[in-house]
Structures are given as structure tokens and as C-alpha cells.
Amino acid sequence: MYHAITGMVKKDLKTSFRNPSMLVLSIIVPIVFIFLYSLISQLSTTNPIAIAQHSDDAASKALTTIMKDMEIEDGPYYEIMTLDPDEAFHMYQNGQAPALIEIPENFGQRLQKGQNPKVKLYVNNMNSDGTKNFQLRLSHALYQFQESRDSESNIGIIEEFSTFDKDISMKFYVSIGLLMFAVIYSGMVNTGTLLTREWEERTSKEVSLSPSGFAPLLIAKATTALLLTAVTTVLAMILMAFTLKFPITDVSLPIIGWLFVLFLIGASLGAFAGVTIQKSLPVITLSAVIGISLYLLSGNESSIRGFAYGGPIEFVWRISSYLPMSYITDTMRLIFVTGKNNLLTSSSNPLTTTTSFYMSMITIPATIILFGWASIIKLKNNLFSSGGQ
């Protein structure tokens, strides 16, 4: 049996590298998706802005310095494109700058006289979320400016409770969701196409007549799919380490364990799709649809939550919070952030609810067993009842 399994694994690997189109599709789709999404994530962190600084006094320079130095975990608040008033308005009117801040003349003198000079904000408000970010960030800059000048009129902000000691980078948050997508998609494609290949290359009859039986086929396909998925996962991690600062050196055994669980989920879904459709390209298309949908629902849940106030979006958000991939993704985030490696089966996860934990402990094995068993039964019927045709 061992020789039969290793023979099938070697055959599948050789076939994959000799005809790498399917192998490339299993790798290139998650890599390209991760690369493009990581670019979008970085662009959404820092807002380019033009400043029309009409006043050259110390107060104006202090305000612009504060704006230059403001940053969060993902990067600086602003990319200041210019301070020249004429150039600033030219860039804003021509669409080169999405927003403009105008600091009035005699800004410092008005402050010394107790007057209230108005700092104007011009925004190309085609995106309400972007407009809100510009407004909030300018308000924060003005607050810091006022705090640095007049300590008696400061407004105290007391943060009574935070889940974590340090704010979590949005790049890191996105990278874990993308990692989940890469494993699910690659597991589906590799397992599904390895099975459909038996029909497309007309080798299924040989399999059905093999004296080694049915078990070596299943083990060989799963092993080959796991090896190919591991390659895709490592490449995805390396890419995200450069584009999203993914903490690749912090990958621990519990993380590897959860990635293996994600592979089992993807492999069971891919196997069922493969033995049902029996054609590679539809399986790849279906895998992409399912993988991207799971990323949007489970890997980037915070984006949906912002719109979950009544209507169908709230229903979708509530359903997504109970998907097993949601719990796995949030658990991996918590392991990375806290460094605690005893969270593999723990319900004490502040990112999820106790209900979600217990439901996931049921739905994770149920998904793997249900689709895996259905795939085995269907594959066996397809191979033996029809003579492998």
C-alpha cells in the first residue's frame, strides 16, 4: 500500500510540473489577489493632501509639523504634497489631491489676540468614508495643536479599557484574512483538479481496476494536494511579509495546526466539487468564487460590520460571524498578537463569542466530515459503478 501511495504522489507531482497550467492557477490566483489587496490596504492608510499655508508664522509651522508627524500603526496620517497655496489649489482643482487644508493669513496673530481663525477643509467627497477620515484626522491634528499651546484648556481623554495593550495594525488584520483565503482556495483547487484529472486524462478506469484498492488513491491525492497547498501558503506568507509586514517569523505550531484545519476544509470542498463536476476549469472558477466570498465574509468581517445596521447586510454579517472560517481567522489573529500558544481549543477569545466557539467546534469537523465522506462515496460510485468512465 505504501508503494502504491508514493507512486501515485510522484506521478501527480510529475504531471503537475510537466503540465503546470493547473499548478500555476492554484498559486497565481491567491498571490495576485493578495498582492493587489495589499496595495489597496497600504493606499487606504495614508491620505495624500495639499495644504494652502497662507501664513508663515510659528503657529502655522507648528500645525503643519504636527500633521507631518501624526501616524498610526499602519503608517503616517498624511502625505503632504505641497504647502504652497497656489500649487495646493491647482492640485486640488485638477484632481491631483483628494483634499485641501487651508491655513488662513495671520494665523498665529489671530490666536494671540484670542480670535478663532478658521482652518478650512476642501474634500472631493465622492467617498463618504474617505471624507469622514479627512474630517476626523484634521480634528485630531487641531486638538494636538491646541494641547501643545494651552495646557489649561486641554480636554482629557481617558481610555478606561482596551482589549490589547497596542493597537492592531490594519495591514496585519488584513494579512491573516488573506492567509485564510490562500489556504482555502489552494486546498480546493489542488484537491479538486487532482481528482478531475483522472477523468480528463482517462486514467480513472486504471484506478478502478487497481489491485491496491481505493484507499491509496485517497491518501495520495490528499498528500499531493497538501504539498502543493503548502507551497502556495509559504509563497503567500513571503509576499505578505514584504507588502503587509506579515509576522512570518512568529508562525507557531498552533498557527500551523489551524492552517492544516483550513486545508482540510478547503480539500473537502474541493474534493466534492471535483467528483461532482469532473472538469478542472469549472472547479477552479468555483474555488475562486468560494474563496473570495469567504475572505470577504470571514477574513474581513470588520468591513461588513460597519454596514450591519438593519436590512440584508445585518443578516449576512450575523451569518458570517458563525462560519467556522471566521472563528479560525480570529483565533489565528489572537495567537499572533498575544503570543499565547494554548488557544487551539480555548473559548476565552475576546475576538469571538462563546456561542461562536461552541458552534465552530461543531461546524468545523462537521464540514470536513460531511463533504469529505460525500466526496468519497461519490468518487467510489463514479469510478466503480461506471467502470471508471
Residue pairs with C-beta under 8 A, 6 or more apart in sequence:
1 212
1 213
1 215
1 216
4 210
4 212
4 216
4 220
5 216
5 219
5 220
5 223
6 220
7 220
8 216
8 217
8 220
8 221
8 224
9 220
9 223
9 224
9 227
12 194
12 197
12 220
12 221
12 224
13 224
13 227
15 197
15 201
16 22
16 23
16 224
16 228
17 23
22 189
22 193
22 197
22 280
22 284
23 228
25 189
25 284
26 185
26 186
26 189
26 190
26 193
26 228
26 229
26 232
26 284
27 186
27 231
27 232
27 235
29 185
29 189
29 284
29 288
30 178
30 181
30 182
30 185
30 186
30 232
30 236
30 291
31 232
31 235
31 236
31 239
33 178
33 181
33 292
34 178
34 181
34 182
34 236
34 239
34 240
34 243
35 239
35 243
37 174
37 178
38 171
38 174
38 175
38 178
38 239
38 240
38 243
38 244
39 243
41 74
41 170
41 171
41 174
41 244
42 74
42 75
42 171
42 243
42 244
44 170
45 72
45 74
45 75
45 170
45 171
46 75
46 76
46 77
46 78
46 79
47 77
47 78
47 79
47 98
47 99
47 130
47 133
47 134
47 137
48 78
48 79
48 81
48 97
48 98
49 78
49 79
49 80
49 81
49 97
49 98
49 99
49 100
49 101
49 134
50 80
50 81
50 82
50 87
50 88
50 89
50 91
50 92
50 96
50 97
50 99
50 100
50 101
51 64
51 67
51 80
51 82
51 83
51 88
51 100
51 101
51 102
51 103
52 83
52 84
52 85
52 88
52 89
52 100
52 101
52 102
52 103
53 60
53 64
53 83
53 84
53 85
53 103
54 85
54 102
54 103
54 104
54 105
54 107
55 103
55 104
55 105
55 106
55 107
55 108
57 106
57 107
57 108
57 109
58 108
59 107
59 108
59 111
59 149
60 103
60 107
60 108
62 145
62 148
62 149
63 103
63 107
63 119
63 141
63 142
63 145
64 80
64 83
64 103
66 141
66 144
66 145
66 148
67 77
67 78
67 80
67 101
67 141
68 76
68 78
68 80
69 76
70 76
70 77
70 78
70 137
70 140
70 141
70 144
71 77
72 167
73 166
73 167
73 168
73 169
73 170
74 169
74 170
74 171
77 137
77 140
77 141
78 137
81 88
81 91
81 96
81 97
82 88
82 91
85 102
88 97
88 100
88 102
89 100
90 96
91 97
91 100
92 99
92 100
92 122
92 124
95 124
98 123
98 124
98 130
98 134
99 121
99 122
99 123
99 124
99 134
100 121
100 122
100 123
101 119
101 120
101 121
101 122
101 138
102 119
102 120
102 121
102 122
103 119
104 110
104 117
104 118
104 119
104 120
106 117
107 117
110 116
110 117
111 117
111 149
119 138
119 142
121 134
121 135
121 138
123 130
123 131
123 134
123 135
125 131
143 155
146 153
146 154
147 154
147 155
163 350
163 351
164 337
164 338
168 333
168 337
169 245
171 244
171 245
172 244
172 245
172 246
172 247
172 333
172 336
173 302
173 333
174 244
174 299
174 300
175 240
175 244
175 245
175 246
176 299
176 329
176 332
176 333
176 336
177 295
177 298
177 299
177 300
177 329
178 236
178 240
178 244
178 295
178 299
179 233
179 236
179 237
179 240
179 246
179 259
179 332
180 262
180 294
180 295
180 298
180 299
180 325
180 328
180 329
180 332
181 291
181 292
181 294
181 295
181 299
182 232
182 233
182 236
183 229
183 232
183 233
183 259
183 262
183 263
183 266
184 262
184 265
184 266
184 269
184 290
184 291
184 294
184 325
185 266
185 287
185 288
185 290
185 291
185 292
186 228
186 229
186 232
186 233
186 266
187 225
187 229
187 262
187 263
187 264
187 265
187 266
187 267
187 269
187 270
188 266
188 267
188 269
188 270
188 273
188 283
188 286
188 287
188 290
188 291
189 270
189 283
189 284
189 287
190 224
190 225
190 228
190 229
190 267
190 270
191 221
191 222
191 225
191 266
191 267
191 268
191 270
191 271
191 274
192 270
192 271
192 273
192 274
192 277
192 280
192 283
192 284
192 287
193 274
193 280
193 283
193 284
194 221
194 224
194 225
194 274
195 221
195 271
195 274
195 275
195 379
196 274
196 277
196 278
196 279
196 280
196 283
197 203
197 280
198 204
198 207
198 383
198 388
199 278
199 279
200 278
200 279
200 280
204 382
204 383
204 388
204 389
205 387
205 388
205 389
206 388
207 217
207 383
207 388
208 383
208 384
208 387
208 388
209 388
210 216
210 217
214 380
214 383
218 376
218 379
221 271
222 267
225 263
225 267
225 270
226 263
226 267
229 263
229 266
229 267
233 259
237 246
237 248
237 251
238 248
240 246
240 248
241 247
241 248
247 336
250 336
250 339
252 335
252 341
253 341
254 335
254 341
254 342
254 343
254 344
255 332
255 335
255 336
257 344
258 328
258 331
258 332
258 335
258 344
261 328
261 364
261 368
262 325
262 328
264 368
264 372
265 324
265 325
265 364
265 367
265 368
266 291
267 372
268 367
268 368
268 370
268 371
268 372
268 375
269 287
269 290
269 367
269 371
270 283
270 287
271 371
271 372
271 375
271 379
272 371
272 372
272 374
272 375
272 378
273 283
273 286
273 287
274 283
274 375
275 375
275 378
275 379
275 382
276 378
277 283
277 286
278 382
294 323
294 325
296 303
296 304
297 304
297 316
297 319
297 320
297 323
297 325
297 326
298 320
298 323
298 325
298 326
298 329
299 325
299 329
301 317
301 320
301 321
301 326
304 313
304 316
304 317
304 320
305 317
307 313
307 317
308 314
308 316
308 317
308 318
320 326
321 352
321 353
321 356
322 355
322 356
322 359
322 360
322 363
323 363
324 360
324 363
324 364
324 367
326 352
326 356
326 360
327 349
327 352
327 356
327 357
327 359
327 360
327 364
328 360
328 364
330 349
330 351
330 352
331 343
331 344
331 349
331 351
331 352
333 351
334 340
334 343
334 349
334 350
334 351
335 341
335 343
343 349
345 361
347 354
347 357
347 358
349 357
352 360
